[in-house]
Amino acid sequence: MEDKNKKIAEQLKILNAEKGPVSKELMDYYKEANKKQKAILDSIKEKEKTIPEISKETSLDSKEVLWYLSGLVKYGKAEHIPAKTGYMKYKAK
C-alpha cells in the first residue's frame, strides 16, 4: 500500500509541474460538495428517506439533494428504494 501511495504522490508532483496546482476556487468547490454529500449520506445512514425529508434535514434545496443523490447512487454509495406510491426513498449503502 505504501508503494502505491508513493507512486500516486510522484504522479501528482509531475501533474503539478506540468499543469500547475489546483486553483483555490476549485478546491473550495470540491470541499463544499464533499460536505454536502456527507450531510446527505449521514441523513440516510440509519433510515431510508425521501428527497423532501433529506432536504429539510440537511437544509439543502431539493434539486441539489436530487443532484447529489443521483451521483451517490451511480457510484454505489446510496441506493433508491422504489415506492408503490409517493416519493422514492433513498438509503446509504
N, C-alpha and C positions, 0 to 999 in steps of 0.2 A: 504494500500500500504506500509505503514511504517513497519508493521509486516512482510510482505513478504521480504522486504529489510533486516530486521534483521535476518530472517531465512537464507537468502542467505549468508549473512556475516558470520553467525555461521557455515554454511556448508563449506564455503571457509576456515575458520580457521581450521576446522577438516581436510580437504583435505591437507592443507599446512603442518599440523603437521604430517600427515601420509606419504605424498609423497614428501614433500619439496616444496619450492617455484618454480615458473616457471622460467626457465633459461632466462637470458638476451637475448640470441640469438633468442629464440622462441618469446619473447615479441617484439623484433625488427622486426622479420619476419612478425608478425601479424600487427604491426604498419604500416609497408610498404605496406602490402596487403590492409589494410583498406584505406590507402592514394590513392592507385591505383584505388580501387573500387569507391571511392568518385569522383575521376577525371573522370572516365568513366560515372558515373551517372550524374555528372554535365554537361558533354558533350552532353548527350542525354535527358536532362531535358526539354528543350524548343522545340527541333526539332528532329525528327527521323533521324538517320544517319546510314551509312554502316560502317562495320569494318574498311576499309581503311580510311574513314573520321575521325572516332574516333581515330584511331591510329595516324594519322597526327596531330590532335588537341591536343592529350594528350602526344605525343612523346613516346608512348609505342609501342613495337613491336606488329604487327597484331596478331601473335599467342598468345601473352599474353592477348591482348584485347579479343580474342575469348574465351580463358580460363576463364577469369573473367566474361564475359557476359553469358557464359553457367551457371555459378553458380548464377548469378544475376537473370536470367530467371527462373532457377529451384526454387529459393526461393522467387519468386514473386516480386522482386524489379525492374525488367525490363521485357519488352515483345518484341518479334520479330514480325515484320510486314512483311508478305510474299510479295515478289515482283514477278511480272509477268516476268520480265527479269532482269538480272544483280544480284547484291548482295542483300541479305536480309537486311532490315533496323531494327534498334532497337530503342526503346523509353523507358524512365524511367516511372515507374508507380507512 
